[in-house]
Amino acid sequence: MPPKVVLVSLLSLVLVYSAAGLECRIYVSSSDGINNTSCWTGGVQTPCATIDLAIQGTATLQYNCSSGILINLPPGTYTLDTTSLLEQQLLRNNVSIIGMRDGSRYEE
């Protein structure tokens, strides 16, 4: 019986450790490249009226994300070629970006 208890305890430790190191993502959907219609993390969509609100949400999310943020940009106004403003604002807010994706391309 004791080996089962040890196994359950070890499994719990692994699950907690794995959750602490999750890669986190923020999805940004923009209408004109300046105002975001929505941003969401973990599949839960919430309105974010401006890039600043998206950044605040990302900065809050990062407290739970040890490896940084992966930003997903759907095809549209934001692309990897036109994200310098967004990247600068995220960096000014001490958000670690581990990558950006705009549909088919990925950049680290």
Sine and cosine of phi, psi and omega as CSV:
sin_phi,cos_phi,sin_psi,cos_psi,sin_omega,cos_omega
0.00,0.00,-0.69,0.73,-0.01,-1.00
-0.84,0.55,-0.60,0.80,0.02,-1.00
-0.86,0.51,-0.55,0.84,0.02,-1.00
-0.91,0.40,-0.63,0.78,0.02,-1.00
-0.90,0.44,-0.69,0.73,0.01,-1.00
-0.89,0.45,-0.67,0.74,0.00,-1.00
-0.88,0.47,-0.70,0.72,0.02,-1.00
-0.89,0.45,-0.68,0.74,0.01,-1.00
-0.90,0.44,-0.66,0.75,0.01,-1.00
-0.91,0.40,-0.66,0.75,0.03,-1.00
-0.88,0.47,-0.66,0.75,0.04,-1.00
-0.88,0.48,-0.66,0.75,0.01,-1.00
-0.90,0.44,-0.68,0.74,0.01,-1.00
-0.90,0.44,-0.68,0.74,0.00,-1.00
-0.90,0.44,-0.67,0.74,0.03,-1.00
-0.91,0.42,-0.69,0.73,0.00,-1.00
-0.89,0.45,-0.67,0.74,0.00,-1.00
-0.90,0.44,-0.65,0.76,-0.01,-1.00
-0.90,0.44,-0.57,0.82,-0.03,-1.00
-0.93,0.36,-0.43,0.90,-0.05,-1.00
-0.97,-0.25,0.36,0.93,-0.05,-1.00
-0.90,0.44,0.59,-0.80,0.16,-0.99
-0.99,0.15,0.78,-0.63,-0.08,-1.00
-0.94,-0.34,0.52,-0.85,-0.07,-1.00
-0.79,-0.61,0.57,-0.82,0.19,-0.98
-0.83,-0.56,0.71,-0.70,0.00,-1.00
-0.96,-0.27,0.80,-0.60,-0.02,-1.00
-0.90,-0.43,0.82,-0.57,0.05,-1.00
-0.90,-0.44,0.89,-0.46,-0.10,-1.00
-0.90,-0.44,0.51,-0.86,0.04,-1.00
-0.99,-0.11,-0.60,0.80,-0.05,-1.00
-0.68,-0.73,0.23,0.97,0.02,-1.00
1.00,0.07,-0.21,0.98,0.01,-1.00
-0.90,-0.44,-0.79,0.61,0.01,-1.00
-0.99,-0.13,0.81,-0.59,0.01,-1.00
-1.00,-0.01,0.73,-0.68,0.04,-1.00
-0.97,0.26,-0.54,0.84,0.03,-1.00
-0.31,-0.95,0.40,-0.92,0.14,-0.99
-0.60,-0.80,0.54,-0.84,-0.04,-1.00
-0.45,-0.89,0.40,-0.92,0.01,-1.00
-0.72,-0.69,0.59,-0.81,0.06,-1.00
0.86,0.51,0.44,0.90,0.04,-1.00
0.99,0.14,0.00,1.00,0.01,-1.00
-0.98,-0.21,0.94,-0.35,-0.09,-1.00
-1.00,0.03,0.73,-0.69,0.04,-1.00
-0.71,-0.71,0.55,-0.83,0.03,-1.00
-0.92,0.39,0.62,-0.79,0.18,-0.98
-0.64,-0.77,0.93,-0.38,-0.18,-0.98
-0.94,0.35,-0.51,0.86,-0.05,-1.00
-0.68,-0.74,0.22,-0.97,0.08,-1.00
-0.85,0.53,-0.62,0.79,-0.02,-1.00
-0.85,0.52,-0.65,0.76,0.03,-1.00
-0.93,0.38,-0.60,0.80,0.06,-1.00
-0.89,0.45,-0.64,0.77,0.01,-1.00
-0.92,0.40,-0.67,0.74,0.04,-1.00
-0.87,0.49,-0.66,0.75,0.04,-1.00
-0.90,0.43,-0.63,0.78,0.01,-1.00
-0.92,0.39,-0.68,0.74,0.01,-1.00
-0.89,0.46,-0.64,0.77,0.05,-1.00
-0.90,0.43,-0.69,0.73,0.01,-1.00
-0.86,0.50,-0.60,0.80,-0.10,-1.00
-0.89,0.45,-0.44,0.90,0.04,-1.00
-0.84,0.54,-0.45,0.89,0.00,-1.00
-0.98,-0.19,0.11,0.99,-0.11,-0.99
-0.81,-0.59,0.98,-0.18,-0.10,-1.00
-0.95,0.31,-0.46,0.89,-0.10,-1.00
-1.00,-0.06,-0.10,1.00,0.00,-1.00
0.94,-0.35,-0.17,-0.98,-0.13,-0.99
-0.90,-0.44,0.71,-0.71,0.17,-0.99
-0.97,-0.23,0.87,-0.50,-0.05,-1.00
-0.99,-0.15,0.83,-0.55,0.03,-1.00
-0.97,-0.22,0.85,-0.53,0.00,-1.00
-0.92,-0.39,0.91,-0.42,0.03,-1.00
-0.93,0.37,0.42,-0.91,0.03,-1.00
-0.82,0.58,0.69,-0.72,-0.04,-1.00
0.39,-0.92,-0.63,-0.77,-0.08,-1.00
-0.91,0.42,-0.71,0.70,0.03,-1.00
-0.98,0.17,0.80,-0.60,0.16,-0.99
-0.70,-0.71,0.10,-1.00,0.03,-1.00
-0.89,0.45,-0.38,0.92,-0.01,-1.00
-0.99,0.12,-0.26,0.97,-0.09,-1.00
-0.80,-0.60,0.52,0.85,-0.06,-1.00
-0.96,-0.29,0.21,0.98,-0.09,-1.00
-0.87,0.50,-0.64,0.77,0.01,-1.00
-0.89,0.46,-0.74,0.67,0.01,-1.00
-0.88,0.47,-0.71,0.71,0.00,-1.00
-0.89,0.47,-0.70,0.72,0.00,-1.00
-0.87,0.49,-0.68,0.74,-0.01,-1.00
-0.92,0.40,-0.64,0.77,0.03,-1.00
-0.90,0.44,-0.69,0.72,-0.02,-1.00
-0.91,0.41,-0.62,0.79,0.05,-1.00
-0.89,0.46,-0.46,0.89,0.01,-1.00
-1.00,-0.09,0.30,0.95,0.06,-1.00
0.85,0.53,0.60,0.80,0.08,-1.00
-0.99,-0.10,0.83,-0.55,0.03,-1.00
-0.99,0.16,0.84,-0.54,0.02,-1.00
-0.98,-0.21,0.86,-0.51,0.02,-1.00
-1.00,-0.09,-0.19,0.98,0.05,-1.00
0.07,-1.00,0.36,-0.93,0.08,-1.00
-0.73,-0.68,0.63,-0.78,-0.03,-1.00
-0.76,-0.65,0.71,-0.71,0.07,-1.00
-0.80,-0.60,0.90,0.43,0.01,-1.00
1.00,0.05,-1.00,0.02,-0.09,-1.00
-0.99,-0.11,-0.37,0.93,-0.07,-1.00
-0.96,-0.29,0.46,-0.89,0.00,-1.00
-0.71,-0.70,0.67,-0.74,-0.01,-1.00
-0.72,-0.69,0.70,-0.72,0.05,-1.00
-0.96,-0.27,0.00,0.00,0.00,0.00
